[in-house]
Amino acid sequence: MLTVVWSRRLPKPPSSVRVYRDSIGHWYASFVTTAITEHLPETGLMIGIDWGVKETATTTSDDHDLPHAQHGKKAQAKLSRYDRMMARRRPAKGQAASKGYREAKKLRAKAYAKVAGQRQDTGRKWAKSVVCDHDRIAVEDFRPKFLAKTTMAKKAADAAISATKRALIEMGRKYGRDVRLVHPAHTTMECADCGARTKHALPLSERTYTCTRCGAVRPRDKNSAFVTLVRTGWCPAGAEGVGPPGPLARKAA
């Protein structure tokens, strides 16, 4: 006898199903079916989103910034303990794994699965709040692969930027919102007010953006979020904390 737990109801009869088993031993069934768009009431608001490491997402709205939850860091002591247990019980080459090794491996897999689930839950809850409160969403099309070769690799992986961005795009499609991906080039070098660009890239240690042309001063990531919004060509008058569109917005429009 099997107990089936449904994550949600199927909107329509499925066309196919894939049954698989994860590293912990849990069985899952993944169904392919036609998605149904559930249109939400219009809010008249728009938002720009910039991805980062200090904060997972910095937006043009202070109420929707996503701080780094650090789920992996909080579970690191437990993960390291299971790694040591596996190292002590690792079988010699050609020998079968002992019961203790298999138990340690399963405990380690369960801990990693819990962290992954926490990251997914945090990202989906934040994505839904952003989608519910805004009609149009400008998202930096950030691809964090290059961070894997830097000293920030571990923290960037714990931020789960790719999973959070994917959840935001899926939520926007589900609820009929206008979600646009914006190329990330030079977003940290441009001024969101006048469109001026610095001659040199800002070092990561410099967290405040100061425009030498118009004198605008903003936190670095917050300015990037505004630049992302302006690049879509939308008039930022409906964005929280954004003034009248400057030359860059008029040029984009």
N, C-alpha and C positions, 0 to 999 in steps of 0.2 A: 504494500500500500504506500503510495507516494502522496505527500502533502504539497500541493501546488500553491505558490505565493505569486500573485499577479502584481507587477509594479504599477500597471494602469490598464484600463480597458482598451481593447482594440477598437478603433473607430470604424473599421470595415473588415470583412473577412480577409484573412491573409492569403497571399499568393504563394508564399514559401516559408519554411522555417528551418533554422539551423540550431541543432542541439550540441552543446559542448560542455566540457568539464574544466574548471579552473584548477590552479595549483593546490588549492586547499581541499579539493574534493567535492565542491559544490557543483551541481548541474544547473545549466541555464538553457532556456529556449528563446531564440531571437527570431521574431516574426517580421516579415516584409509585407507592408500594407500601404494603402494610399493615405497620405497625410491630409488632414482637414484643417484649414485655416480658421482660427477663432479670432475674429476681429474685435479689438478692444475699443472702448470709447476714446475719441481723440482728446489729447491734452493741450495741443498747440505748442508744445515744448520740443526742443532738440538738445542734443548733448554731444560733446566730443570726448573721446577716450584715448588716453596715452598709456601704454604699458611700461612697466618699470620693474626694478628689483627691490628698491626700498619700500615701495608700495606696489602691490600687484597691478592696480589700475588707478590712475589719476584722471579725474574728469573735470569738465567745466562747471560741474555742480559739486559744491563741498559736501552735500548730503549723500552723494553716491560714490565717493572715493572708496576703493577697496583696499584696506590695509593688508599687509602680509600676515597671513594667519599662522605661518610657521608650524604647520602640522608635523612635518618631518623632523624639525629640530626638537619638538617636544617629545617625539617618540624615539629619538636617537639613542638614549640610554638603553631602552629595551631592545632595540635592533642590534646594538653593539653586543649586548649580552648573548643574544641568540647566535650572532656571528662567532663569538668565542666558543660557545657550546658546540657548534658545527665543526670548528677548527680542531677542537680537542678530540672529537669523535669521528673525524674524517677517516673513511676506510682506505686501506692501502690499495694500490692499483691492482685491479683484477679480483678484488674481494667484494663480497656483498656488503651493503651498508647495514650497520647495526640498528637495532630498534631505537636506541638513544639518538643516533644520528638522524633517523627518519622523523622522530618526534621533534627534535630541534629544528629541522628543516621546515616542518609543518607550522610550528610556532612562529618562525621567521616569516613565512609566507602569509600567515594570518595577520601579523603586525603590519606588513607592507600593504595588504589589502585594506586594512582599516584606515591607514593613512591616505591611500588612493581614494577611498570612499569619502573621507572627510574633505579632501580637496575638491572632489566632484560636487559634493553637497554645498560647500561654500560658494563655488563658482556658479552653480545653477540658481541658488537663492538670490545672489547678487544680480545675475543676469535678468531674472524675472522682475526684480524691483526696477531695474533700469528700463526694461521694455514696457512695463506697465505705466511708468511715469513720463515717457517720452515717445513722440511720434516718429522722429527722425534721429538716427544714431550714426555718428561718424566714428569709425573704429580704425585705429592705426593698424595696418596690415603687418604687424611685427612678427618676424620669424626668429625665434631665440636660439637657432642652431649655433650661431657663432659664439654664444656665451659658453658653450660646452668646452671651449678651449681657453677660458679665462678663469681667474680666481673666484669669479662670482658664479661658477657653474652650479655648485651645490645649492646656493640660495635661489638661483633662477629656476632650478628644477623643482624646488619646494614651492615656489610661487605658482607653478602649474599654469603659466600664461597661455599656452596653446589650448589646454582643456577649457580654460575660462573663456577664451575668445570663441572657441567652437560652441560652447554652451550659449553664449550671447547671440551668435548668428542663428543657431537653431531656435532659440526663443523668439527672435525677431521674425523668422519665417513662420513660426507656429501662430503668432498673434498678429500677423499682417503689418508689421512695422517696416519702415524704410531704413535698412541697414546698409551702409556703404563702407567699403574698405578703402583706406587712403594709404598711398605709398609713404613709407616712413622716412624717406630721404630728406635730410636737412630740417626736420621738424624742430630739432633742438637749436638750430642756428637762426631761425626766422622769427621776426617779431609779429605777433598776432594782430597788433594794432595798425602798424604802417607797412608791414611787409618787408622791411629791411633785413638783410642777411649778414651775419658776421663773416669776416674773412677766414676765420679759423674755427674749427670745431671746439666746443667747450669741453674742458676736461671733466671727468665724472665727479671730481671733488668739488666743482663749482656748481652749487645747487640753486643759484639765483640768476635769472636772466635779466640783463639790463640793456635796453636798446640805446645805441649811441646816437640814433637819429631823432627819435621822438621822446626818449627819456623814460619809456615805460619800464616798470620794474615788477616782475612776477616771479614766483617760484618756477624753477626750470621746467619741471614736469607739467605744471599747470599751464604754462605758456605753450608747451607742445600740444596739450589737449585742445587749446583754443585754435592753434594753427591747423590741427587736424580737422576741426569743425569748419574753419574758413575755407579750406581747400575743397570742400564739397561743392562750393558755390552757393550754398544756402545763406540767406541773410541771417546773421547771428542775433537779430533782435529778439528772437524767441528763446535764446539761451540764457541761462541764469548767470548773471555777473558779466555779461558781455555788452559793451556799448555799441554805438552805431558802427556799421561796417566801414573799415578803412579802405585804402587803395588796393590792398591785396584781395579783399572780398569783392570789390567792384570789378577787378580784373578777372577774378574767377567766374563771376556771374556773366 
